[in-house]
Amino acid sequence: MNALVLCGGVGDRFQPLRAQKYMVDLLGRPLLLHIVDRLRDAGIDQFTFVANAANVAELQRLVQGALDDVPCRVVVQDDRSGMAGAVEAAGEHLDGPVLIVSSNDVLEEGAYRKMVEAAESLDCDAALLACRVGSYFPGGYLVVDADMRVTGIMEKPEPGSEPSDLVNVVVHYHREPLKLLEALSRAETSRDDRYEVALDLLIREGRRVVAVPYVGFWSPLKYPWDVFPVMEHFVWGVRRRVAMSARVAPGAIIEGTVVLADGARVLENAVIRGPAYIGENAIIGNNVLIRGGCHIGAGSVVGFSTEVKHSYIGKNCWFHSNYVGDSVIDDRCSFGSGAVTANLRFDEGIVQVQVNGDKVATGMDKLGVIMGAGSQVGINASLMPGVLVGPGAVVGPQVCLTGNLAPGHRALSRAEYRVEDLGDMAPGAAREAMRRKLDSSAP
């Protein structure tokens, strides 16, 4: 079966992290390759990737290096928008059953296997993965009958008015994709939902579309703090492993499920409490504490007396005597000595983040900084809960950053001290005068 993997979207709400969500590094590999592995384990034997003009070269390099043993191709979506445009861009390659998959949704392997098995056993024209949720999710809900036949899709209903507990997840099987393409050509809408309108057309014309219920891990990558559940899914799922080339100094403490990749070093008196992943050639310095579930990327240096708690750290980052809590920090960032991230509001309320001009509730009462690649933080700086620091930005020494910092900008504190001439008073003279006064008043 052919998998049509959607990689052409642009994640505006994922800023300040990388535009391509599927390139988030997890356990030393881009997320997309983890998704591909799970699809292959479920029985997928050919792949079509949909890219956009900006990421096509990067995507081609990635998949050609990893998928040289199965048929795969990369097509460009151009100016056709949404899922409908992605399917149409790949239209000439959809000559048999296809499984449409979003690269922004992270699921267990069992979800894909369940869809492949359903495609082989159910008498249907299409099947949609339906994730059962226990609380409101702002997405599309499936309207189904007693036989799990889909009779409609309700997009983002008001809380309390959901037609079911089944959320429409983009793992969709189409037995005859040419019929889907024909429906797309007839679908009319003023919104970016032409794919859903085409599905509704097929349903109303009598095509059998069924829901395949799924209970298991599912996390869509929409906002940058969505990295946390995805990181936890991968880090919590590993087995303890210390590579032969990794080195752990006497006196270091490693507890729980911890992975030390090739070349990783843990210095004297460091403490790592798993689950944790320490990437290739990363250095965990003296007196460092890593706890609460952490992902430390390849080549990063967590220097002397730094504490990292429940955070995702990218590749080649540098720290020294810092506190980093509940934060997402992309590649090549550095923190000067004494810089800290605040992760808890004084009122212990839910942290809100300013995203594209709107305040968005994260659902988290502990959230530190989210920092784009190549940013720098000066000594003794403080970053307040939920601030976004854009790629290449600089937070100057002693700055208390209370709001977002745009890419390529810097925040500097205003110097309030003044410099004066000491005159005849030599350094230490006042201290000596005070010493004489104290000595003379002694009993």
Phi, psi and omega in degrees: 000145180270132172258127175261105187260120186273114181230018187263356181286159177245121187271077180299323182280355180270354178295148015268012178284176185303148183294327183265102184298327183292352179266002176301126184278128179224122181056034176087007181220149176298147181308320183303321182290329173296317179297317179299317178303316182291325176294318179295319178297334179276355176112002177288131184237006172206153188225141169234122181255134178257119181249174169248175186298330184281330187247005187297319182294316179297318181294320179298316179298319183294309186283329179291328178284338186252343187233054180273359182249003177224153178296129176209153179212159177237127177242157183253133183283338182058227186264008177280126191264159171068186179298324180300315179296324179295315180296317180294324179298328181263007190309317185292346181259001183260073183255012178202183181307141184223145173247114180271127186228137174271136177281358180264356179252130180251121183226162173290157178304325182301333179295315179291319179298321180297322179291319179296317178296320179296321180298326182279334188253332184273145175271089185211158174273330180208154177223138182241131176290130184238108181274125177283129181242148180263351178217170185297135174235130182282075181211198180272134179250144180269136172262120186231158174262188184296337180264013181065023173278132183282126178251353178177168177233125178254115183276124174044063176294161175294145178306130182098347181247021180295137181284346181196183173257022185251111178268136180285111178258141184283073164225091190242131177257134174232118180293320180232085184299338177297326177292325175295316179299322178294320178293324177297324180293339181260348185289132179236129180198154177264356180251176181271057182224034184296327178297313180295323177296320178295319176301317180297323176299314180299319180295314182292337179270007172097003176294141182273110179243124184242153174265137177249102184295143182220130173237112182174188183292132173210127178217113175280139175270102181242306178252161184297330179287351174291351175298329185299305180297328178292315176302314180299319180302317182280315184291319179292340185267359183274162171261148179303131181206132174240115182298151181301327182271356176285152181231132179238120184286152173302139181094343174286148182241126176235117183239145174078199183278106182228136173249124171250110183284176184307131174079359179292147180231137176238118187271177187303137174068009172286149178233123175240116178252112184289169008284143179202147174240126178245115190286177183303132174060016174286152180239125176254110192281182181299137174063020176281146173238123175240126187207169171078007182093099186226153175233112181252120187285167183301139175076001180282149179241112175262098192277181189319129169061028176267142173246127176240122183236124174043063184222153173256119178245130181282199183277148170055042174263157183229136179222154176203115179054058181235164165243123179235110183236132173050047186238157173240116185235119185282183188299151168062034176262153179222144180240125175287162183303134177087352178288140184224155172251128174274137184233006183219127177290154178301324180273003179058026180276179179292133180284130175254146183235138178278112182237117179051041177088353181247144173277126182241126176284126184276342186078005183245133174270352174231114179207125179269226182268152169240117194235130178284167187297145173074019179270159181229145178234129182280175183297143174060021175281154179234132180244122186283163184303131171078014178281148178252127178246118185289161180304138176072012180274162180230125172257113188289169179302138175066007177288138169255101187274113183254351180223174182297151177238122186290157178304139176072009179254166177227146177248122182239143177278156179268127181288123183255347180280163176232158182248130180231157176284131180288343182065229182277352183279111179284152177306130179092351183296319180296324180293321178293322178296319178294322178299314180298320179296319179292321180295321183289335181269358180290145181291000000 
